[in-house]
Amino acid sequence: MALELRFSPLATKQMSKLDKSAANTINEGLNGFAINGRLRPKPLKGGYKGFFRLRFGDYRAVAKIYNDRVLLVVKVGHRKSAY
């Protein structure tokens, strides 16, 4: 079952600041996950409980799935500052 991919305003702004190759890698990975779930998300703890992270090289996306239909990406960034 495919998920609808959505970005929060913060994630959209963060994606626009990335270089094109990193943004394309993240976008392709997120689309692949939304379509066929080919990545394994890691559940997060603490303040991000209920969210999970997806790895794309040195970059991370913090996301949440709502109603088994919507993949909402809330943050995107380099692994040093993604959380």
VMD Tcl script that builds the backbone (N, CA, C; Angstrom):
set m [mol new atoms 249]
animate dup $m
set s [atomselect $m all]
$s set {name element resname resid chain x y z} {
  {N N MET 1 A 0.844 -1.178 0.000}
  {CA C MET 1 A 0.000 0.000 0.000}
  {C C MET 1 A 0.890 1.243 0.000}
  {N N ALA 2 A 0.661 2.125 -0.921}
  {CA C ALA 2 A 1.462 3.338 -1.039}
  {C C ALA 2 A 0.998 4.401 -0.054}
  {N N LEU 3 A 1.954 5.135 0.456}
  {CA C LEU 3 A 1.671 6.231 1.372}
  {C C LEU 3 A 1.725 7.549 0.617}
  {N N GLU 4 A 0.932 8.491 1.039}
  {CA C GLU 4 A 1.001 9.839 0.479}
  {C C GLU 4 A 2.132 10.572 1.195}
  {N N LEU 5 A 3.077 11.105 0.445}
  {CA C LEU 5 A 4.242 11.787 1.006}
  {C C LEU 5 A 3.948 13.273 1.164}
  {N N ARG 6 A 4.101 13.779 2.398}
  {CA C ARG 6 A 3.904 15.206 2.689}
  {C C ARG 6 A 5.093 15.722 3.488}
  {N N PHE 7 A 5.393 17.001 3.310}
  {CA C PHE 7 A 6.479 17.656 4.035}
  {C C PHE 7 A 5.918 18.777 4.897}
  {N N SER 8 A 6.418 18.901 6.114}
  {CA C SER 8 A 6.060 20.041 6.951}
  {C C SER 8 A 6.737 21.278 6.367}
  {N N PRO 9 A 6.288 22.480 6.735}
  {CA C PRO 9 A 6.952 23.692 6.251}
  {C C PRO 9 A 8.448 23.724 6.622}
  {N N LEU 10 A 8.781 23.257 7.820}
  {CA C LEU 10 A 10.183 23.219 8.238}
  {C C LEU 10 A 10.997 22.270 7.360}
  {N N ALA 11 A 10.460 21.085 7.082}
  {CA C ALA 11 A 11.169 20.116 6.240}
  {C C ALA 11 A 11.338 20.646 4.817}
  {N N THR 12 A 10.332 21.337 4.305}
  {CA C THR 12 A 10.429 21.923 2.971}
  {C C THR 12 A 11.547 22.957 2.928}
  {N N LYS 13 A 11.626 23.791 3.941}
  {CA C LYS 13 A 12.676 24.814 4.011}
  {C C LYS 13 A 14.055 24.157 4.122}
  {N N GLN 14 A 14.159 23.120 4.941}
  {CA C GLN 14 A 15.436 22.437 5.107}
  {C C GLN 14 A 15.861 21.746 3.814}
  {N N MET 15 A 14.929 21.151 3.079}
  {CA C MET 15 A 15.246 20.501 1.803}
  {C C MET 15 A 15.740 21.520 0.790}
  {N N SER 16 A 15.165 22.718 0.802}
  {CA C SER 16 A 15.568 23.741 -0.170}
  {C C SER 16 A 16.985 24.245 0.081}
  {N N LYS 17 A 17.472 24.109 1.306}
  {CA C LYS 17 A 18.824 24.569 1.644}
  {C C LYS 17 A 19.901 23.536 1.333}
  {N N LEU 18 A 19.509 22.287 1.082}
  {CA C LEU 18 A 20.480 21.237 0.781}
  {C C LEU 18 A 20.980 21.361 -0.653}
  {N N ASP 19 A 22.181 20.802 -0.901}
  {CA C ASP 19 A 22.650 20.791 -2.284}
  {C C ASP 19 A 21.772 19.830 -3.087}
  {N N LYS 20 A 21.747 20.027 -4.399}
  {CA C LYS 20 A 20.809 19.293 -5.253}
  {C C LYS 20 A 20.970 17.786 -5.165}
  {N N SER 21 A 22.210 17.304 -5.124}
  {CA C SER 21 A 22.405 15.854 -5.118}
  {C C SER 21 A 21.875 15.236 -3.821}
  {N N ALA 22 A 22.116 15.881 -2.689}
  {CA C ALA 22 A 21.605 15.367 -1.411}
  {C C ALA 22 A 20.079 15.422 -1.393}
  {N N ALA 23 A 19.506 16.518 -1.851}
  {CA C ALA 23 A 18.048 16.658 -1.880}
  {C C ALA 23 A 17.420 15.600 -2.788}
  {N N ASN 24 A 18.039 15.330 -3.930}
  {CA C ASN 24 A 17.510 14.312 -4.845}
  {C C ASN 24 A 17.586 12.923 -4.218}
  {N N THR 25 A 18.706 12.616 -3.554}
  {CA C THR 25 A 18.856 11.317 -2.896}
  {C C THR 25 A 17.783 11.126 -1.834}
  {N N ILE 26 A 17.569 12.149 -1.011}
  {CA C ILE 26 A 16.558 12.078 0.049}
  {C C ILE 26 A 15.164 11.946 -0.549}
  {N N ASN 27 A 14.878 12.747 -1.558}
  {CA C ASN 27 A 13.555 12.716 -2.189}
  {C C ASN 27 A 13.275 11.355 -2.820}
  {N N GLU 28 A 14.258 10.799 -3.538}
  {CA C GLU 28 A 14.069 9.486 -4.152}
  {C C GLU 28 A 13.871 8.411 -3.086}
  {N N GLY 29 A 14.649 8.488 -2.004}
  {CA C GLY 29 A 14.511 7.522 -0.917}
  {C C GLY 29 A 13.158 7.598 -0.239}
  {N N LEU 30 A 12.698 8.814 0.016}
  {CA C LEU 30 A 11.381 8.987 0.650}
  {C C LEU 30 A 10.263 8.499 -0.261}
  {N N ASN 31 A 10.372 8.794 -1.553}
  {CA C ASN 31 A 9.362 8.311 -2.500}
  {C C ASN 31 A 9.369 6.790 -2.565}
  {N N GLY 32 A 10.566 6.190 -2.570}
  {CA C GLY 32 A 10.660 4.734 -2.573}
  {C C GLY 32 A 10.043 4.122 -1.337}
  {N N PHE 33 A 10.303 4.736 -0.183}
  {CA C PHE 33 A 9.712 4.233 1.063}
  {C C PHE 33 A 8.193 4.393 1.039}
  {N N ALA 34 A 7.709 5.526 0.558}
  {CA C ALA 34 A 6.271 5.773 0.514}
  {C C ALA 34 A 5.564 4.791 -0.421}
  {N N ILE 35 A 6.239 4.403 -1.493}
  {CA C ILE 35 A 5.607 3.503 -2.473}
  {C C ILE 35 A 5.676 2.048 -2.039}
  {N N ASN 36 A 6.882 1.591 -1.664}
  {CA C ASN 36 A 6.997 0.158 -1.380}
  {C C ASN 36 A 7.661 -0.184 -0.051}
  {N N GLY 37 A 7.958 0.795 0.785}
  {CA C GLY 37 A 8.506 0.530 2.104}
  {C C GLY 37 A 9.853 -0.158 2.104}
  {N N ARG 38 A 10.709 0.164 1.133}
  {CA C ARG 38 A 11.963 -0.569 0.986}
  {C C ARG 38 A 13.010 -0.239 2.045}
  {N N LEU 39 A 12.827 0.819 2.815}
  {CA C LEU 39 A 13.754 1.155 3.890}
  {C C LEU 39 A 13.169 0.718 5.223}
  {N N ARG 40 A 14.046 0.504 6.195}
  {CA C ARG 40 A 13.577 0.171 7.541}
  {C C ARG 40 A 13.708 1.404 8.425}
  {N N PRO 41 A 12.604 1.980 8.826}
  {CA C PRO 41 A 12.690 3.142 9.701}
  {C C PRO 41 A 13.086 2.735 11.119}
  {N N LYS 42 A 13.836 3.604 11.790}
  {CA C LYS 42 A 14.231 3.346 13.172}
  {C C LYS 42 A 13.380 4.221 14.082}
  {N N PRO 43 A 12.656 3.615 15.023}
  {CA C PRO 43 A 11.843 4.417 15.959}
  {C C PRO 43 A 12.736 5.319 16.811}
  {N N LEU 44 A 12.271 6.516 17.085}
  {CA C LEU 44 A 13.018 7.460 17.913}
  {C C LEU 44 A 12.466 7.470 19.327}
  {N N LYS 45 A 13.285 7.968 20.246}
  {CA C LYS 45 A 12.906 8.008 21.660}
  {C C LYS 45 A 12.889 9.449 22.146}
  {N N GLY 46 A 12.513 9.624 23.390}
  {CA C GLY 46 A 12.540 10.949 24.013}
  {C C GLY 46 A 11.500 11.871 23.433}
  {N N GLY 47 A 11.924 13.079 23.067}
  {CA C GLY 47 A 11.018 14.093 22.551}
  {C C GLY 47 A 10.428 13.746 21.195}
  {N N TYR 48 A 11.030 12.790 20.528}
  {CA C TYR 48 A 10.539 12.377 19.206}
  {C C TYR 48 A 9.833 11.026 19.268}
  {N N LYS 49 A 9.345 10.638 20.433}
  {CA C LYS 49 A 8.643 9.366 20.565}
  {C C LYS 49 A 7.435 9.358 19.631}
  {N N GLY 50 A 7.265 8.273 18.909}
  {CA C GLY 50 A 6.185 8.170 17.934}
  {C C GLY 50 A 6.647 8.493 16.525}
  {N N PHE 51 A 7.839 9.080 16.406}
  {CA C PHE 51 A 8.426 9.385 15.108}
  {C C PHE 51 A 9.498 8.343 14.804}
  {N N PHE 52 A 9.967 8.326 13.581}
  {CA C PHE 52 A 11.066 7.448 13.210}
  {C C PHE 52 A 12.015 8.189 12.291}
  {N N ARG 53 A 13.202 7.634 12.130}
  {CA C ARG 53 A 14.177 8.264 11.260}
  {C C ARG 53 A 14.488 7.356 10.088}
  {N N LEU 54 A 14.777 7.981 8.973}
  {CA C LEU 54 A 15.218 7.293 7.773}
  {C C LEU 54 A 16.591 7.831 7.400}
  {N N ARG 55 A 17.522 6.942 7.068}
  {CA C ARG 55 A 18.896 7.331 6.734}
  {C C ARG 55 A 19.074 7.435 5.233}
  {N N PHE 56 A 19.782 8.481 4.831}
  {CA C PHE 56 A 20.151 8.672 3.434}
  {C C PHE 56 A 21.589 9.170 3.402}
  {N N GLY 57 A 22.550 8.270 3.489}
  {CA C GLY 57 A 23.947 8.666 3.562}
  {C C GLY 57 A 24.200 9.418 4.855}
  {N N ASP 58 A 24.712 10.642 4.758}
  {CA C ASP 58 A 24.970 11.466 5.943}
  {C C ASP 58 A 23.759 12.280 6.369}
  {N N TYR 59 A 22.631 12.103 5.712}
  {CA C TYR 59 A 21.440 12.889 6.007}
  {C C TYR 59 A 20.363 12.012 6.641}
  {N N ARG 60 A 19.516 12.642 7.448}
  {CA C ARG 60 A 18.436 11.952 8.140}
  {C C ARG 60 A 17.123 12.690 7.912}
  {N N ALA 61 A 16.057 11.928 7.839}
  {CA C ALA 61 A 14.713 12.493 7.770}
  {C C ALA 61 A 13.941 11.973 8.981}
  {N N VAL 62 A 13.277 12.859 9.682}
  {CA C VAL 62 A 12.425 12.498 10.811}
  {C C VAL 62 A 10.989 12.558 10.303}
  {N N ALA 63 A 10.263 11.454 10.476}
  {CA C ALA 63 A 8.925 11.370 9.890}
  {C C ALA 63 A 7.976 10.610 10.802}
  {N N LYS 64 A 6.714 10.660 10.423}
  {CA C LYS 64 A 5.671 9.946 11.151}
  {C C LYS 64 A 4.624 9.489 10.147}
  {N N ILE 65 A 4.047 8.339 10.390}
  {CA C ILE 65 A 2.987 7.822 9.520}
  {C C ILE 65 A 1.653 8.018 10.238}
  {N N TYR 66 A 0.713 8.645 9.542}
  {CA C TYR 66 A -0.621 8.895 10.088}
  {C C TYR 66 A -1.643 8.026 9.370}
  {N N ASN 67 A -2.469 7.335 10.142}
  {CA C ASN 67 A -3.593 6.544 9.629}
  {C C ASN 67 A -3.194 5.548 8.543}
  {N N ASP 68 A -1.955 5.084 8.573}
  {CA C ASP 68 A -1.441 4.134 7.574}
  {C C ASP 68 A -1.618 4.642 6.143}
  {N N ARG 69 A -1.723 5.965 5.974}
  {CA C ARG 69 A -1.924 6.520 4.640}
  {C C ARG 69 A -0.997 7.676 4.314}
  {N N VAL 70 A -0.565 8.434 5.324}
  {CA C VAL 70 A 0.208 9.651 5.080}
  {C C VAL 70 A 1.567 9.554 5.762}
  {N N LEU 71 A 2.637 9.759 4.987}
  {CA C LEU 71 A 3.991 9.850 5.522}
  {C C LEU 71 A 4.334 11.332 5.616}
  {N N LEU 72 A 4.392 11.852 6.844}
  {CA C LEU 72 A 4.691 13.262 7.067}
  {C C LEU 72 A 6.146 13.408 7.494}
  {N N VAL 73 A 6.933 14.084 6.679}
  {CA C VAL 73 A 8.333 14.356 6.994}
  {C C VAL 73 A 8.369 15.684 7.737}
  {N N VAL 74 A 8.883 15.679 8.973}
  {CA C VAL 74 A 8.866 16.883 9.792}
  {C C VAL 74 A 10.218 17.587 9.848}
  {N N LYS 75 A 11.318 16.851 9.664}
  {CA C LYS 75 A 12.656 17.448 9.686}
  {C C LYS 75 A 13.569 16.695 8.740}
  {N N VAL 76 A 14.489 17.424 8.133}
  {CA C VAL 76 A 15.512 16.837 7.274}
  {C C VAL 76 A 16.803 17.573 7.562}
  {N N GLY 77 A 17.899 16.835 7.686}
  {CA C GLY 77 A 19.164 17.510 7.921}
  {C C GLY 77 A 20.341 16.563 7.977}
  {N N HIS 78 A 21.525 17.156 8.103}
  {CA C HIS 78 A 22.740 16.381 8.258}
  {C C HIS 78 A 22.653 15.616 9.576}
  {N N ARG 79 A 23.292 14.486 9.630}
  {CA C ARG 79 A 23.156 13.616 10.801}
  {C C ARG 79 A 23.592 14.279 12.095}
  {N N LYS 80 A 24.469 15.275 12.021}
  {CA C LYS 80 A 24.932 15.973 13.219}
  {C C LYS 80 A 23.877 16.888 13.809}
  {N N SER 81 A 22.973 17.367 12.970}
  {CA C SER 81 A 22.004 18.353 13.450}
  {C C SER 81 A 20.551 17.986 13.154}
  {N N ALA 82 A 20.285 16.754 12.787}
  {CA C ALA 82 A 18.933 16.375 12.370}
  {C C ALA 82 A 17.949 16.255 13.521}
  {N N TYR 83 A 18.462 16.056 14.725}
  {CA C TYR 83 A 17.550 15.823 15.852}
  {C C TYR 83 A 17.524 17.009 16.711}
}
mol reanalyze $m
mol bondsrecalc $m
mol representation Tube
mol addrep $m
